[in-house]
Every structure is written in structure tokens, then in C-alpha cells.
């Protein structure tokens, strides 16, 4: 059922991407016939897209398109800047913030014996108050010890790096994979437990090639996709 539900959301998003804002979707009965799924699956998928702000419903009239397409994650180096460019208001809510010793995985990732403590924080990223992404970030404590929860909610992380620590990101390595949301993250994004998501693991380096940011992001699959292009040699 979860696979049918996720597949239907992807197919509906493809259909919506070709429709004008305000266009009406086919009836639930017609969608059942078009995609070969049950009425329950159709209703759940439509409900998820309504909750996401992609669609809206009018009692007795049907389901209509609010937004035309998902965002391409290949353009999202900075959530704050890209959200502003889309004409939306970005917001970050820090849901967890702590300073602690590195765990075994983080010790391997940073591969720097001089790093003894890290700042670890979770952020819920919103656009026009709609939850879009959930992120867990790890940065070296000794280098960025003046960063606080309040500062992270006020300013973008990369602005803090630049303005408060005279540090800029020189190189970024990212890994994309399909994942499903845990109950905690799904609730934060107003989605069902186990909903499909794009998991992005980011490694950001300064000009001395030192790792200064290790972030794992979960972008909701109903609002984002990843697309790139290249010329094979």
C-alpha cells in the first residue's frame, strides 16, 4: 500500500506539473480508473498533496492545482537564498541544539584528531510557514563556539560562517538517495510516518579543504525532485 501511495503521488505530481494554476483534477473515480488504484489510495494521496499546499479542495466542486511543480534540489545550495529567490519567506526553527563529544561516525567523517567536541543541531526549514526540509547539522565546536540556537534561528548558517567567523564555503560534496521518513521527522514535516523523501548528505569544506559542516537533510518527496544535465564524453 505504501508503494502504491508513493507511486501515485509521483504520478499526480507529474500530471500537476503540466496543468495551470487553478485547474481542476479529474474526479476520484476517474483517478482510480486512470491509475488502477483504490479509492482509499487516491484519497490519501490527494490529502497529502492538499496538506503540502500543492492542491486545494472545494466542497462539492473538486480538487484544484495551487502550485504547478516541485523544486529542483540541484539548485538548493542555500535553502534561505533559494527560497527568497522564489518569492517566499524562509524560516528556520531549531528543534534541537547541543554541544557534545563526537560519536564514532562523526570521528570518521571529520578525520581530525584536534576536533574533540561538536555542535549538533536539528532545523526545520519552512517556506511561507510550510515545512519543506528537516536537517541535522554537525560543526566543530572549537572553531564555531559562539554559535547559539538563537543565532541560528535569526541568520542563515553560511552567513554566520562569513560574517561572524570570516569563513566561507569553498567546496561542497553532496550525496543524494531515496529514503523514508522516521516518525519524528515525518511529524515535523506534517507527513505520514514512512513517507518518501530525498536524503541529502552534505560535506562542506573551507579553502584549506577542512570539513566545517556535515549535514543530513530530508527533503519531502512531494515538494522536491533532483534533476541535472551533462554531456557524456
C-alpha angles and dihedrals in degrees: 000000000000090000093049090048094050093044091051092051090053092048093047091050090053089051092046091051089066095048130087122246108273094024116140121240121226116271121277089252091053092047089052089055095042095051102027096237136124126270089247092056091049093049093048092049093047090047091053092050091047091051088048092055094243093111137022131201132218116200111251094003107068144241121318139192116257100168125027105213149356124262121260108240092204086076095051106095089135118024092199096052096041092048091052090050089056089057094251131123114248122213133179123202114194104216096177134018129175144149115223146141118285118267120225095268093049090048089057093044096051094036091194119123090198090068108087102158135030137197110234121190138166120215132191108210117209135185115202086347092303114127108241110159140013118210138187113197131189122194133168110271099209092055097044103026094138093064112110136180091253092052092051092052091050103043137030114259095240090050088052090051091051103037101035102031105023088237127135132188108251101175136015129196118193134186121200126198140155114257142163124239124251117230092258095052094040091054091050090053093044091244136123121273108268095022116158117264142169111245115208121189111196128194113188123193135192125226090276087058092247117147108243102163132039112180134173113197131188113204116192110252094221093060105035140046133175122235132164137162135215142165112243115224 
